Amino acid sequence: MSRSLKKGPYVDQRLLKKIAGKKPENAGVIKTWSRASTISPEMVGFTFGVHNGKDFISVSVIEDMVGHRLGEFSLTRKFIRHGGKRQKEVGTKKKQAQVAAAPVTPAAKK
């Protein structure tokens, strides 16, 4: 259910204070735990470190993100592919390809 138009979008006041009067180029990463904050047009160009419960995920805001929530771009769950015989074969082929592509370094002499 969406928020009432009468109330307007929710944006954390501390987040607005952090970006007030700053230029996106000079701001660096702005850390926030406020995943529920709606992205406003003033935030375009800034990079936010959005907490996902464990780490801060860097989210660079672009114009297409306006109106969405910050938490939408910082996933809280890691997808681990489903198991099975076919998946196991694909995984082993990938590992073999990585080993073959890795550069060989000569052993150090003692």
N, C-alpha and C positions, 0 to 999 in steps of 0.2 A: 504494500500500500504506500502510495507516495505522500509526501508532506503537503500540508494545506498551502494553497497559494497565498492565503492571508498572512501566514507566518513567514513565508520566504524560505530560501535555502539555508541549511545549517552550515556555518563555517566557524571553526573554533577561533575565538578572539585572540588567543595566544599566537596562533598561526598567522593571523592578519598582522599582529604587532611585529612578528619576525620579518615579514616581507615589506612592511610599510617603509617607504622612502629608500628602498634598496634597488639597485639595478641587478637584473638576473645574471649578468656576466661576473659581477663581483661578489655575489651572495654565497657561492659554494653550495654544499649540500645542507639543507635545512632538515634536521631530524624531527620527526613527529610520531606520536602514538595515536593521533586522531585520525583513524581510518574512516570515520563516519563523515568527515568534513567534505562538503561539496566543492568541486574545483570551480573557482570563479575566474572571470577574464583577467583579473589582476595577477593571477598566479602563472599565466602563460610565460614560458621561458625559464622559470625557476626549476631547480632540481630538488626533490624532496626525498628524504630517507624515511620511508614508511615502514613502521614496525610490523612484522608478520607474526609475532609471538616468540620469535627466536632471534632474528637478525633484522637489520634495517636494509630494505630493498630500495635501490635508487630508482626513482620515477622522474623522468624528465617530462614536464607538462607541455603539451602542444595544444593548438586551438581545437582540435577534434575532441579533446578530453573534457572541455568545459561542460558542466552540468552533471558529470559523473562523480562518483565518490573516490577518494584517494585509495581506499582499501580494495577497490576493484582491480587495481594494477599491481598489488602486492599479494601474491597467492600465499595462503596459509598452509596448504597441503601440497606435498610433493607426490607427483604421479609416478608410481613404480609400475612398469608394464606388467601385464598379466603373464603368468607363467605358461609353460607348455613345451612340448618337444620342439616345435617349430621355432619358438622364441629363443630357446637355448642354442639351436644351430646358428641363428642369426647373430647371437651374442658372441659365440666362439669365432665365427668368421671375422667379425669386427675386431676382436682382440688380435687375431693373427695378422690382419692387415695393418694394425697399429704397430705391432712388433716388427713386421717386415719394413715398414716405412721409417722406423726410428733410426737415426744416424748412429753408426757404430763408432765408439771412441776407443782409441788404443789404450791398452792397460799401462799404468804407470810403472816405470822400472824401479826396482829397489836397490 
